[in-house]
Amino acid sequence: MKILKWIIVATACCGFIAAVLTYYPKLVIMSGYAAKIVCSCTFIGEMDEETIINKELNFKPLQLITFKIDKNKKTATASVFGLHPKTAVYREGLGCALLTDLKANEAFSSDFTLHEQKHDSLIHWFEKRTVSTTSSLAKAINNAFIENDPNSPTKNTRAVVILHKGQLIGEQYATEVNQDTPLLGWSMTKSLTSTLFGILSDNGDLDINDKTNIPEWQNDSRSEITWKHLLQMNSGLRWKEDYTDLSDAVTMLFNSDAIGQYAKSVPAESKPGTVWNYSSGTSNILSSQMKNYFGSQENYLKFPYDSLFGRLGMYSMRIETDATGDFVGSSYAWATARDWAKIGQFYLQNGMWEGEEIVSPEWVSFIQEPANGSDQLYGGHFWINSGGRFSNVPLDAYSMNGFHSQRIMIIPSLDLVIVRLGVTYKRGDFDFNDWYGKIISAVEKDY
């Protein structure tokens, strides 16, 4: 019996050690993710702690996280069993930055004001659109919110907005949010970064076929990388985009002060333009290098708001910066569902807004051009349907996609924009092809 007891104890100890070796290195990433999300949801999304716990952190292994919010210092600190605590700090106008080596008082801050001048006609853009939801469309929209098991929700849809021919024809929200709640777009931010590069390109500030001339890359094969390679995710840089492992993506986002600098440091592993590899790192290289086209940090920070968001009346929109003041152009844009819908409508209008060309038709065509190696899934920081990935959606459709199943589907042939925002933990728990088919059928039937 004593031998059996010792065998059981030894087995348990080995299991504990194995678990520690497996999860301990990941604790810093878990803490970083939680600290950043809690901070942003509190100070940008204005969500309460119950919503954050039940929605934002309610999936394994983040259910082990504990956090503390300091509303005076505007910080959020998170950890697992007190191990590897991480802190994020909110800065007015810049959002929350996760801190790794820097302290809260060392993080970049600025006193610039977002959207200083609001244009009345753009403020009331939605109020001029008639909401005319039919019963069939309302039923189709509601399918996004219906859970198979209400006691164990998996879809967690928060907002749906449908625009058809420039009119608001459908809209619905979860109980914890409304039309004025800013929601995180995650990787839909990448498409905004691309749009900003489109404006720079159209202005003649850069040619996307030019080499980047990034100093750190000039002594190796990375010197051959162009802006187009980065925009189409076939730069040849080594990158692992895996949010369940200690990958490049999670290390960059959740354990780095200078996110763009981390992304620039990775080596090349293939010839530029030959291998497609989805990478949040390339988006942050773009958004950090964009600063070189402006004479000051302030002009860089104002650029998205003055050149794009303000001109579309997207006054809720903001892109957060890292602790060094660079935009996190891969992941951290926040806006109301209606403002997210505006960027979809803007592209549906071929880059025009209120009679003004903001990006050229050539840029709108470029972002839909299939990237080499992508199997017709990806263009210039936009996802495309030319390969028929969504069988219920026309082939000319393209979209902005984000983590937790954020989507803005743009369908030119139907003059239709479909926005869905939520917190779907597992890919596949929301059947977009089926849902898009229901929305399209309702629109074609009644409109």
C-alpha positions as CSV (number, residue, x, y, z in Angstrom):
1,M,0.0,0.0,0.0
2,K,2.8,2.4,0.9
3,I,4.4,1.7,-2.5
4,L,1.1,2.4,-4.3
5,K,0.7,5.6,-2.3
6,W,4.1,6.8,-3.3
7,I,3.4,6.0,-6.9
8,I,0.2,8.1,-6.8
9,V,2.1,11.0,-5.1
10,A,4.9,10.8,-7.6
11,T,2.5,10.7,-10.5
12,A,0.6,13.7,-9.2
13,C,3.9,15.6,-8.7
14,C,5.0,14.8,-12.3
15,G,1.6,16.0,-13.6
16,F,1.9,19.2,-11.6
17,I,5.4,19.8,-12.8
18,A,4.4,19.1,-16.4
19,A,1.5,21.5,-16.1
20,V,3.8,24.2,-14.6
21,L,6.3,23.7,-17.4
22,T,3.6,24.0,-20.0
23,Y,1.7,26.9,-18.7
24,Y,4.2,29.0,-16.6
25,P,5.8,30.6,-19.7
26,K,2.4,31.5,-21.0
27,L,1.3,33.2,-17.8
28,V,3.0,36.5,-18.8
29,I,1.0,36.4,-22.1
30,M,-2.2,35.6,-20.3
31,S,-1.7,38.4,-17.8
32,G,-0.7,40.8,-20.6
33,Y,-3.8,40.0,-22.7
34,A,-6.1,40.4,-19.7
35,A,-4.5,43.6,-18.5
36,K,-4.8,45.2,-22.0
37,I,-8.4,44.0,-22.6
38,V,-9.6,45.0,-19.1
39,C,-8.0,48.5,-19.4
40,S,-9.4,49.2,-22.9
41,C,-12.9,47.8,-22.1
42,T,-13.0,49.9,-19.0
43,F,-11.7,53.2,-20.2
44,I,-12.8,53.1,-23.9
45,G,-15.7,50.7,-24.0
46,E,-17.0,51.8,-20.6
47,M,-17.9,48.3,-19.7
48,D,-18.5,47.2,-16.1
49,E,-16.4,44.5,-14.4
50,E,-19.2,41.9,-14.6
51,T,-19.4,42.3,-18.4
52,I,-15.7,42.0,-18.7
53,I,-15.6,38.8,-16.6
54,N,-18.6,37.2,-18.3
55,K,-17.8,38.2,-21.9
56,E,-14.3,39.3,-22.5
57,L,-12.4,36.8,-20.2
58,N,-14.9,33.9,-20.0
59,F,-12.9,31.3,-21.9
60,K,-10.1,28.9,-20.9
61,P,-7.5,29.5,-19.6
62,L,-8.3,33.2,-19.0
63,Q,-11.0,32.2,-16.4
64,L,-8.0,31.8,-14.1
65,I,-7.2,35.5,-14.4
66,T,-7.8,38.0,-11.6
67,F,-7.5,41.7,-12.2
68,K,-7.6,45.1,-10.5
69,I,-8.7,48.4,-12.0
70,D,-7.4,51.7,-10.6
71,K,-9.7,54.4,-12.0
72,N,-7.6,57.2,-10.4
73,K,-4.4,56.1,-12.1
74,K,-6.3,54.7,-15.1
75,T,-4.6,51.4,-15.0
76,A,-5.5,47.7,-15.0
77,T,-3.3,45.0,-13.6
78,A,-3.9,41.3,-14.2
79,S,-2.3,38.0,-13.2
80,V,-2.8,34.3,-12.7
81,F,-2.5,33.3,-9.0
82,G,-0.4,36.5,-8.5
83,L,2.3,35.3,-11.0
84,H,3.7,37.5,-13.7
85,P,1.4,40.5,-13.1
86,K,1.1,42.9,-16.1
87,T,-0.3,46.4,-16.2
88,A,-1.8,48.5,-18.9
89,V,-2.3,52.3,-18.6
90,Y,-4.9,54.5,-20.3
91,R,-3.8,57.8,-21.9
92,E,-6.4,60.2,-23.1
93,G,-6.7,60.1,-26.9
94,L,-4.2,57.3,-27.2
95,G,-6.1,54.4,-25.5
96,C,-4.4,51.8,-23.3
97,A,-0.8,50.6,-23.6
98,L,0.5,47.4,-22.1
99,L,3.7,47.9,-20.1
100,T,6.6,45.5,-20.2
101,D,9.8,47.3,-19.3
102,L,8.3,50.8,-19.0
103,K,6.4,52.1,-16.0
104,A,3.1,53.8,-16.2
105,N,4.6,57.3,-16.0
106,E,7.1,56.4,-18.7
107,A,4.5,55.4,-21.3
108,F,4.1,57.9,-24.2
109,S,1.3,60.4,-23.7
110,S,0.1,63.4,-25.7
111,D,-2.4,66.2,-25.2
112,F,-3.7,66.3,-28.8
113,T,-7.5,66.2,-29.2
114,L,-9.4,63.7,-31.3
115,H,-11.7,65.1,-34.0
116,E,-11.5,68.8,-33.0
117,Q,-14.0,69.9,-35.5
118,K,-17.1,67.9,-36.1
119,H,-19.1,68.4,-39.3
120,D,-22.8,68.6,-38.6
121,S,-23.9,66.7,-41.7
122,L,-21.6,63.8,-40.8
123,I,-22.7,63.7,-37.2
124,H,-26.3,63.1,-38.4
125,W,-25.4,60.9,-41.3
126,F,-27.3,57.9,-39.8
127,E,-30.2,60.0,-38.7
128,K,-30.8,60.8,-42.4
129,R,-31.1,57.1,-43.2
130,T,-34.4,55.4,-42.9
131,V,-34.6,52.3,-40.7
132,S,-37.0,50.0,-42.5
133,T,-36.4,46.6,-41.2
134,T,-38.8,44.0,-42.6
135,S,-39.9,41.0,-40.6
136,S,-37.8,38.6,-42.8
137,L,-34.7,40.8,-42.4
138,A,-35.3,41.2,-38.7
139,K,-35.5,37.4,-38.3
140,A,-32.3,36.9,-40.3
141,I,-30.5,39.5,-38.2
142,N,-31.8,37.9,-35.0
143,N,-30.2,34.6,-36.0
144,A,-26.9,36.1,-35.1
145,F,-28.0,36.5,-31.5
146,I,-29.9,33.2,-31.0
147,E,-27.8,30.8,-28.9
148,N,-28.1,27.0,-29.1
149,D,-27.8,26.9,-25.3
150,P,-28.7,30.2,-23.6
151,N,-27.0,29.0,-20.5
152,S,-23.7,28.5,-22.3
153,P,-23.6,31.1,-25.1
154,T,-21.0,30.6,-27.9
155,K,-21.9,33.3,-30.5
156,N,-22.0,36.3,-28.1
157,T,-23.0,38.6,-30.9
158,R,-23.0,42.2,-29.7
159,A,-24.0,44.3,-32.7
160,V,-25.3,43.9,-36.2
161,V,-25.8,46.8,-38.7
162,I,-27.0,46.4,-42.3
163,L,-26.7,49.1,-45.0
164,H,-28.3,48.7,-48.4
165,K,-28.0,51.3,-51.1
166,G,-26.7,53.7,-48.5
167,Q,-29.7,53.2,-46.2
168,L,-29.8,51.7,-42.7
169,I,-32.2,48.8,-43.2
170,G,-31.3,46.7,-40.1
171,E,-29.7,47.0,-36.7
172,Q,-29.7,45.1,-33.4
173,Y,-27.7,45.1,-30.2
174,A,-27.0,42.8,-27.3
175,T,-28.3,43.9,-23.9
176,E,-24.9,45.1,-22.6
177,V,-24.2,47.5,-25.5
178,N,-26.0,50.0,-27.7
179,Q,-25.4,52.1,-30.8
180,D,-23.1,54.5,-28.9
181,T,-20.8,51.7,-27.4
182,P,-17.3,51.6,-28.9
183,L,-16.4,48.0,-29.8
184,L,-13.0,46.5,-30.5
185,G,-12.4,45.6,-34.1
186,W,-9.3,43.5,-33.5
187,S,-7.8,42.7,-37.0
188,M,-10.3,44.8,-38.8
189,T,-7.8,47.5,-37.8
190,K,-5.4,46.1,-40.4
191,S,-7.8,47.3,-43.2
192,L,-7.8,50.8,-41.6
193,T,-4.0,50.7,-41.7
194,S,-4.1,49.7,-45.4
195,T,-6.6,52.6,-46.1
196,L,-4.2,55.1,-44.5
197,F,-1.4,53.8,-46.8
198,G,-3.8,54.2,-49.7
199,I,-4.2,57.9,-48.8
200,L,-0.4,58.3,-48.6
201,S,0.0,56.5,-52.0
202,D,-2.7,58.6,-53.6
203,N,-1.1,61.8,-52.3
204,G,2.2,60.8,-53.9
205,D,4.0,60.3,-50.6
206,L,5.0,56.8,-51.5
207,D,4.8,54.1,-54.2
208,I,3.8,50.7,-52.8
209,N,6.1,49.0,-55.3
210,D,9.1,50.8,-53.7
211,K,11.3,49.0,-51.3
212,T,10.7,50.0,-47.7
213,N,14.3,51.1,-47.0
214,I,14.0,50.2,-43.3
215,P,17.5,50.7,-41.9
216,E,17.6,47.5,-39.9
217,W,17.0,45.5,-43.0
218,Q,19.6,46.8,-45.3
219,N,22.3,44.2,-44.7
220,D,20.2,41.1,-45.6
221,S,17.5,39.8,-47.9
222,R,14.9,41.9,-46.1
223,S,16.2,44.9,-48.1
224,E,14.2,43.6,-51.1
225,I,10.8,43.9,-49.2
226,T,8.4,46.4,-50.7
227,W,5.4,48.1,-49.2
228,K,3.2,46.0,-51.4
229,H,4.8,42.8,-50.0
230,L,3.8,44.0,-46.5
231,L,0.3,45.0,-47.5
232,Q,-0.3,41.6,-49.2
233,M,1.2,39.6,-46.3
234,N,3.9,37.9,-48.5
235,S,7.0,39.7,-47.2
236,G,8.9,36.5,-46.6
237,L,9.4,37.4,-42.9
238,R,9.3,34.6,-40.4
239,W,6.1,34.9,-38.4
240,K,3.8,32.6,-36.3
241,E,0.3,33.9,-35.9
242,D,-1.0,31.6,-33.2
243,Y,-2.9,32.9,-30.1
244,T,-2.8,29.5,-28.3
245,D,1.0,29.3,-28.1
246,L,4.0,31.4,-27.3
247,S,4.1,32.7,-30.9
248,D,5.4,35.9,-32.5
249,A,2.0,37.4,-32.5
250,V,1.3,37.1,-28.7
251,T,4.8,38.0,-27.7
252,M,4.5,41.2,-29.8
253,L,1.1,42.2,-28.6
254,F,1.2,41.1,-24.9
255,N,4.9,41.3,-23.9
256,S,6.4,44.2,-25.8
257,D,6.5,48.0,-25.2
258,A,7.5,48.8,-28.8
259,I,5.3,46.6,-30.9
260,G,6.4,47.7,-34.3
261,Q,10.1,47.4,-33.3
262,Y,9.5,43.8,-32.3
263,A,7.9,43.0,-35.6
264,K,10.8,44.6,-37.5
265,S,13.3,42.4,-35.7
266,V,12.1,39.0,-37.1
267,P,14.3,37.5,-39.8
268,A,13.4,36.5,-43.4
269,E,12.7,32.9,-44.2
270,S,11.5,33.1,-47.9
271,K,11.8,35.3,-50.9
272,P,9.4,38.3,-50.8
273,G,6.3,37.9,-52.9
274,T,6.3,34.1,-53.0
275,V,4.8,32.8,-49.8
276,W,1.6,34.2,-48.2
277,N,1.7,34.2,-44.4
278,Y,-0.9,36.1,-42.4
279,S,1.0,38.3,-39.9
280,S,0.0,41.0,-37.5
281,G,3.6,41.9,-37.4
282,T,3.6,43.2,-40.9
283,S,0.6,45.5,-40.1
284,N,2.6,46.9,-37.2
285,I,5.6,47.4,-39.3
286,L,3.4,49.5,-41.6
287,S,1.8,51.5,-38.9
288,S,5.0,52.3,-37.1
289,Q,7.0,53.1,-40.3
290,M,4.1,55.4,-41.4
291,K,5.5,57.9,-38.8
292,N,8.4,58.6,-41.2
293,Y,6.1,60.5,-43.6
294,F,5.3,63.2,-41.0
295,G,7.4,66.0,-39.6
296,S,6.3,65.4,-36.0
297,Q,4.8,62.8,-33.7
298,E,1.7,65.0,-33.4
299,N,1.1,65.1,-37.1
300,Y,1.5,61.3,-37.2
301,L,-1.0,60.9,-34.5
302,K,-3.5,63.2,-36.1
303,F,-3.2,61.7,-39.6
304,P,-5.8,58.9,-39.3
305,Y,-8.3,61.3,-37.7
306,D,-7.8,64.3,-40.0
307,S,-7.4,62.3,-43.3
308,L,-9.9,59.5,-42.8
309,F,-12.1,59.2,-39.7
310,G,-13.1,62.8,-39.4
311,R,-13.9,63.1,-43.1
312,L,-16.2,60.1,-42.8
313,G,-17.7,61.3,-39.5
314,M,-16.4,58.3,-37.7
315,Y,-16.1,60.3,-34.5
316,S,-16.1,57.3,-32.1
317,M,-13.2,55.7,-33.9
318,R,-9.7,55.6,-32.4
319,I,-6.6,53.5,-32.9
320,E,-4.7,52.8,-29.7
321,T,-0.9,53.3,-29.6
322,D,1.7,51.2,-27.8
323,A,3.8,52.4,-24.9
324,T,6.2,54.2,-27.3
325,G,3.4,56.1,-29.1
326,D,3.2,54.0,-32.3
327,F,-0.2,53.0,-33.6
328,V,-1.0,49.3,-33.1
329,G,-2.2,49.0,-36.7
330,S,-2.9,45.3,-36.5
331,S,-5.4,45.1,-33.7
332,Y,-6.5,48.0,-31.6
333,A,-9.2,50.1,-33.3
334,W,-12.4,50.9,-31.5
335,A,-15.6,52.4,-32.8
336,T,-19.4,52.1,-32.6
337,A,-21.0,49.5,-34.9
338,R,-22.5,52.4,-36.9
339,D,-19.0,53.9,-37.4
340,W,-17.6,50.5,-38.4
341,A,-20.4,50.3,-41.0
342,K,-19.3,53.7,-42.4
343,I,-15.9,52.3,-43.5
344,G,-17.8,49.5,-45.3
345,Q,-20.1,52.0,-47.0
346,F,-17.1,54.1,-47.9
347,Y,-15.5,51.2,-49.8
348,L,-18.8,50.3,-51.3
349,Q,-18.8,53.8,-52.8
350,N,-15.4,53.2,-54.3
351,G,-13.5,55.5,-52.0
352,M,-15.9,58.4,-52.2
353,W,-17.7,60.1,-49.3
354,E,-20.1,63.0,-49.5
355,G,-18.9,63.8,-53.0
356,E,-15.2,63.8,-52.1
357,E,-12.7,61.2,-53.2
358,I,-10.7,60.0,-50.1
359,V,-9.0,57.1,-51.7
360,S,-8.8,56.4,-55.4
361,P,-10.7,53.7,-57.3
362,E,-7.2,52.3,-58.1
363,W,-6.6,51.7,-54.4
364,V,-10.0,50.1,-54.0
365,S,-9.1,47.8,-56.8
366,F,-5.7,47.1,-55.3
367,I,-7.0,46.0,-51.9
368,Q,-9.1,43.4,-53.7
369,E,-6.2,42.1,-55.8
370,P,-5.4,38.5,-54.8
371,A,-2.0,38.3,-53.0
372,N,0.5,35.8,-54.4
373,G,0.2,32.5,-52.5
374,S,-3.1,33.4,-50.7
375,D,-5.3,31.0,-52.8
376,Q,-7.6,34.0,-53.6
377,L,-8.4,34.5,-49.9
378,Y,-6.5,37.8,-49.3
379,G,-5.8,41.1,-51.0
380,G,-4.2,44.2,-49.6
381,H,-5.1,43.8,-45.9
382,F,-8.6,42.8,-46.8
383,W,-10.1,39.3,-47.2
384,I,-11.6,38.5,-50.6
385,N,-14.2,36.0,-51.8
386,S,-13.0,35.7,-55.4
387,G,-12.0,32.1,-54.6
388,G,-15.6,31.3,-53.4
389,R,-14.8,30.8,-49.8
390,F,-18.3,31.8,-48.9
391,S,-20.6,29.9,-51.2
392,N,-23.7,32.0,-50.2
393,V,-22.0,35.3,-51.0
394,P,-21.2,36.8,-54.4
395,L,-17.6,36.4,-55.7
396,D,-17.1,40.2,-55.8
397,A,-17.5,40.5,-52.0
398,Y,-14.6,41.4,-49.7
399,S,-14.3,42.0,-46.0
400,M,-12.6,43.3,-42.9
401,N,-12.1,40.4,-40.4
402,G,-11.1,40.4,-36.8
403,F,-10.4,38.1,-33.8
404,H,-13.5,36.8,-32.1
405,S,-15.4,36.9,-35.4
406,Q,-15.6,40.6,-36.1
407,R,-16.7,41.2,-39.7
408,I,-17.6,43.9,-42.2
409,M,-18.7,42.2,-45.4
410,I,-18.8,44.5,-48.4
411,I,-20.8,43.3,-51.4
412,P,-20.6,45.7,-54.4
413,S,-23.0,43.7,-56.7
414,L,-25.7,43.9,-54.1
415,D,-24.9,47.4,-52.8
416,L,-24.8,45.8,-49.4
417,V,-22.7,46.2,-46.2
418,I,-23.1,43.6,-43.4
419,V,-21.5,44.4,-40.0
420,R,-21.3,41.8,-37.2
421,L,-19.4,42.4,-33.9
422,G,-19.1,40.1,-30.9
423,V,-17.0,37.9,-28.7
424,T,-17.1,34.5,-30.3
425,Y,-14.4,32.5,-28.5
426,K,-14.0,29.6,-31.0
427,R,-13.7,30.0,-34.7
428,G,-16.6,28.1,-36.2
429,D,-19.1,28.8,-33.5
430,F,-20.6,31.4,-35.8
431,D,-21.6,30.1,-39.2
432,F,-21.0,33.2,-41.4
433,N,-21.8,31.5,-44.7
434,D,-25.2,30.4,-43.5
435,W,-25.9,33.7,-41.8
436,Y,-24.8,35.8,-44.8
437,G,-27.1,33.6,-47.0
438,K,-30.1,34.4,-44.7
439,I,-29.3,38.2,-44.8
440,I,-28.9,38.2,-48.5
441,S,-32.1,36.3,-49.1
442,A,-34.1,38.7,-47.0
443,V,-32.6,41.7,-48.7
444,E,-33.2,40.3,-52.2
445,K,-36.8,39.3,-51.2
446,D,-37.9,42.6,-49.7
447,Y,-35.6,45.3,-51.2
